[in-house]
Amino acid sequence: MKRIYFLVLAALVNAAAFAQDGGTTNVDVNVKGGGFPWLWVIGGLVFVILLVALLSGSGGTDRVIQKKTIIKE
């Protein structure tokens, strides 16, 4: 029984291998330009703004201002 399963599987694999397209392919590796240069500029600006915002922070210190009012009679 295992031999029959193996033969059926081998026949299916063989049929799939022969069914592959034997046509020619045309691949153009000379792609012109970057497509959207303005998109790269906007992305760079957003990155720089985020970088500055994350690195500047508030200096790591919080200020607490206390005012005392003293009234003398």
C-alpha positions, 0 to 999 in steps of 0.5 A: 500500500505504501508503494502505491501511495509513493507511486501516485505521489511521484507521478503528481510531482512529475506532472507538476514538474513538467507543467512548469512554464517553459516560455521566455521571461523578460526582466528589465534590471535597468530601472530608471530613477527613484520614482518619488524623490519628494517622498524621500525628502518628506520622509527625511524631514519627518525623521529629523523632526522626530529625532530632534524631538526625542533627543532634546526632551526637557533636559531631564529636570522638572522645575517646581516653583513655590511662592510663599506670601507672608503678611505681617501686621 
